């Protein structure tokens, strides 16, 4: 937006090949969020356009309810979503990209006037915008095993948190969980309910020349069972959520599988969605099974 309005804009990012990486499930929209994507499109943003170009399934959620409850949601090809965004960014006038990590703000007269990077570069600026995501002193939990990182296989960003705290900002942690990915070749789809997308021309962008281009794919629905639940109950002492290792709060709308089983102890099954990661990928996303349990416990529970 700044570049389109004429400002010389520099985007500093750790890995130019991971721009627009969909950290959790490769989906855009959903309840409340889908409406926001349409508003972004109406205001000239590119999110709806890129989503339509990379979509492998489009569904309007809550069709059984009234129109006020309908919510657009699109499953994207994870790789295509990144590639389409990189094309958009690299063709935007006034926008430049620098691969590096910001470690410090340059402050003069109580005002941010630039940044310092891990490569020892100083860059001056009229304004600095921090888009930190999950990277500031990021920490990954696999049971009692802890690995520093912004997300899997990517380093955490250090330095900025400590500087911001020295300015008087309060730094706290938020928690988010994500499931492991499962191999398509290990899934028995015949025992699941197929969930196809909408067979119509619905899309996110209002622009008439922007349409879905990729092969459309199905998601699948299955359920946990009592055996799954018992494995998780037996290992709650290994869960950072319940052994005191994690003290932060998480998003209300996607609780971990451990939280579901503790909070809804009377339920014999929890719904899971098996979602494709892309047209050429063997990876499927196990939506509804986010967990911080040890890898062996997760594996046994998923089996």
QUICORZI-V372447 format. One record per run of one state. SS is the DSSP state (hx for helix, st for strand, lp for the rest). FROM is the first residue (numbers start at 0). TO is the last residue. Records with the same first field share a line. If there is no record, write none. Layout:
# QUICORZI-V372447
SS: FROM-TO ; FROM-TO
This chain:
# QUICORZI-V372447
lp: 0-7 ; 13-14 ; 18-25 ; 29-31 ; 42-45 ; 61-65 ; 69-69 ; 76-76 ; 90-93 ; 99-100 ; 108-109 ; 117-120 ; 124-134 ; 136-137 ; 142-143 ; 148-149 ; 151-152 ; 154-155 ; 157-158 ; 166-172 ; 175-179 ; 186-187 ; 191-191 ; 195-217 ; 223-224 ; 234-234 ; 238-247 ; 250-255 ; 263-269 ; 276-281 ; 287-293 ; 302-302
st: 8-12 ; 26-28 ; 54-60 ; 70-75 ; 94-98 ; 101-107 ; 110-116 ; 121-123 ; 135-135 ; 138-141 ; 144-147 ; 150-150 ; 153-153 ; 156-156 ; 173-174 ; 180-182 ; 192-194 ; 218-222 ; 248-249 ; 270-275 ; 282-286
hx: 15-17 ; 32-41 ; 46-53 ; 66-68 ; 77-89 ; 159-165 ; 183-185 ; 188-190 ; 225-233 ; 235-237 ; 256-262 ; 294-301
